[in-house]
Amino acid sequence: MIEFQYFEGCPNSMQSLAILREFMTIAKISEDKLEIVLITNVEMARKKNFQGSPTILINGVDIYTMKKPTGYSFSCRIYEINGVSTGKLPLSFIQDRYKELLIDKK
């Protein structure tokens, strides 16, 4: 299961969702495997261990940290990818992390 977590107002959320959907199309993963979760307040962020907007979880694992989330952050998320700060994960990063998670499951 893939979970996309975000909150309204974060400028990278919808672009990130589009990139995630592109990945799913390429990987032939059906849309019913995607759960989109709108984080509406700090309490929900705490309950979901929300790491910031956007966050992508695969089987409960944050694909950026490769760990199950702990704690929470109700803020826009910034990633460090190859020495560059960005608010959205590149398609190639999502593909690589998905493959790593599949290998780890075997």
C-alpha positions as CSV (number, residue, x, y, z in Angstrom):
1,M,0.0,0.0,0.0
2,I,1.2,3.5,-0.9
3,E,0.1,6.4,1.3
4,F,0.5,10.0,0.2
5,Q,0.2,12.4,3.1
6,Y,-0.1,16.2,2.7
7,F,-1.9,19.3,3.9
8,E,-3.5,22.1,1.9
9,G,-1.3,25.1,1.3
10,C,2.0,23.3,0.8
11,P,3.2,24.4,-2.7
12,N,4.8,21.0,-3.6
13,S,2.0,18.6,-2.6
14,M,0.1,18.4,-5.9
15,Q,3.2,18.3,-8.0
16,S,4.5,15.5,-5.8
17,L,1.2,13.6,-6.1
18,A,1.5,13.9,-9.9
19,I,5.0,12.5,-9.8
20,L,3.9,9.7,-7.6
21,R,1.0,8.9,-9.9
22,E,3.5,8.9,-12.9
23,F,5.7,6.4,-11.0
24,M,2.6,4.2,-10.3
25,T,1.7,4.3,-14.0
26,I,5.2,3.3,-15.1
27,A,5.4,0.6,-12.4
28,K,1.9,-0.7,-13.3
29,I,0.6,-0.1,-9.8
30,S,-3.1,0.3,-9.7
31,E,-4.7,3.5,-8.3
32,D,-6.5,1.4,-5.7
33,K,-3.1,0.8,-4.0
34,L,-2.9,4.5,-3.3
35,E,-4.4,6.1,-0.2
36,I,-4.3,9.9,-0.2
37,V,-4.5,11.4,3.3
38,L,-5.2,15.0,3.9
39,I,-3.7,16.1,7.2
40,T,-6.1,18.7,8.5
41,N,-4.7,19.8,11.8
42,V,-1.8,19.3,14.3
43,E,-3.7,16.6,16.3
44,M,-4.1,14.5,13.1
45,A,-0.4,15.1,12.3
46,R,0.5,13.8,15.7
47,K,-1.7,10.7,15.4
48,K,-0.4,9.8,12.0
49,N,3.3,10.6,12.9
50,F,3.2,13.0,9.9
51,Q,6.7,14.0,8.8
52,G,5.6,17.0,6.7
53,S,3.9,17.8,3.4
54,P,4.3,15.9,1.3
55,T,5.2,12.5,2.7
56,I,5.1,9.2,0.8
57,L,4.9,5.9,2.8
58,I,5.2,2.5,1.2
59,N,3.8,-0.2,3.5
60,G,4.2,2.2,6.4
61,V,7.8,3.1,5.6
62,D,8.8,6.7,4.8
63,I,10.6,6.4,1.4
64,Y,12.9,9.4,2.3
65,T,14.1,8.1,5.6
66,M,13.5,4.4,4.9
67,K,12.0,4.2,8.5
68,K,8.6,4.0,10.0
69,P,7.8,7.6,11.0
70,T,8.1,8.7,14.6
71,G,7.2,12.1,16.0
72,Y,5.5,14.6,13.8
73,S,5.9,17.9,11.9
74,F,3.0,19.9,10.6
75,S,5.0,21.8,8.1
76,C,6.0,21.8,4.4
77,R,8.7,19.2,4.0
78,I,12.2,19.9,2.4
79,Y,14.2,17.0,1.1
80,E,18.0,16.9,0.5
81,I,18.6,15.0,-2.7
82,N,22.1,14.8,-4.1
83,G,23.1,18.0,-2.3
84,V,20.1,19.9,-3.5
85,S,17.2,21.1,-1.3
86,T,13.8,20.4,-2.9
87,G,10.2,20.2,-1.8
88,K,9.3,17.2,-4.0
89,L,10.9,13.9,-4.6
90,P,12.1,13.2,-8.1
91,L,10.6,10.3,-10.1
92,S,14.0,8.4,-10.1
93,F,14.2,8.7,-6.3
94,I,10.8,7.2,-5.9
95,Q,11.6,4.4,-8.3
96,D,14.9,3.6,-6.5
97,R,13.3,3.6,-3.0
98,Y,10.4,1.4,-4.2
99,K,12.9,-1.1,-5.6
100,E,14.9,-1.1,-2.3
101,L,11.7,-1.7,-0.3
102,L,10.7,-4.6,-2.5
103,I,14.2,-6.2,-2.2
104,D,14.1,-5.8,1.6
105,K,10.7,-7.6,1.7
106,K,12.2,-10.7,0.0
